[in-house]
Amino acid sequence: MNKIRICLLFFVTIPITLYSYSSEFLEEKNQTTKIRTYYPRHLNELRRAVPPRTIRYVDASNYNIYGKLIVQGVLFTYRDPNAKKVFWVSNTDGYKPHPMRRNHKGVWLFIYEPPFLSGEQPQRNIEYKFLVDGMFETDPTNSLKKDDGVGGFLSVYQLQEQDFIPATGVQVSRNKKVESRDVLIRIYAPDAKTAAVAGTFNSWNWDYDYMKKTKEGYFILHKRLLPGTYYYKYRIDGEWKIQTFLSGMGKHGKAVPIPQYTLKHHPVFGTVIELVVR
């Protein structure tokens, strides 16, 4: 019983540091490009359908669906309190129906997480419909539409750069026979308040890798990575930064400086730093 109580406290205390917003922000007509964080209670209190927008969603049940606690994706909504089943279908996977979840206000919800990138240009336009009790419907909150070629229309959502942040990059497979390395990443930013690292090792989600500031003005982060090639970028006080200061890696907890580095071009994040773990 003690272990169960500890897990519950852990999940309750996480939201304090993520600066969540109320469901009223979701219903605002004038949306900013700032990505806001929401929890189950916020989506459950949503009273009307809203135009698609990118959000961060924190929920313990995300582990069962996405394999992680925090999901960043595009929220799609449709309101019909009398509907029995509503599905989201799109060109992202050949119009496969994805079940939407109904809140107690009669709003149906679905969060689409953009796919991983491996260097190619991503698909920018999502063409979608709602399948409501067997009948296709366009999104009433989205005025952007196109002809579907069979006498109807498809709603269109244009993905922005921020929409790819949580789900881009090359995944490195795990192999128990290969020993992981201790990697030290650091950046000199004495005037900064916060620093984080986003890269292919954390699906470009800087929420997972905030750095610790030292009294000398450096921000440092220790990670254990398997051998492979990774790409990353710094997030300093909410701004993307490139600073090619030393990173290090070694076995058995010993950091080794790496004086050489390579800059690469990423289709979404622009200039990034290449890190090769051997």
ABEGO torsion letter per residue (X at the ends): XAAAAAAAAAAAAAAAAAGBBBAAAAABABBBABBBBBBAAAAAABABBBBBBBBBBBBAAAAAAAGBABBBBBBBBBBBAABABBBBBBAAAGGBBBBBBBBAAGBBBBBBBBBBBAGBBBBABBBBBBBBGGBBBBBAABABBBBAGAGBBBBBBBBBAAAAAAABEBBBBBBAABBBBBBBBBBBBAABABBBBBBAAAGGBAAABBBBBBAAGBBBBBBBBBBEBBBBBBBBGGBBBBBBBBBBBBBGGBBBBBABBBBBBBAAAEBBBBBBBX
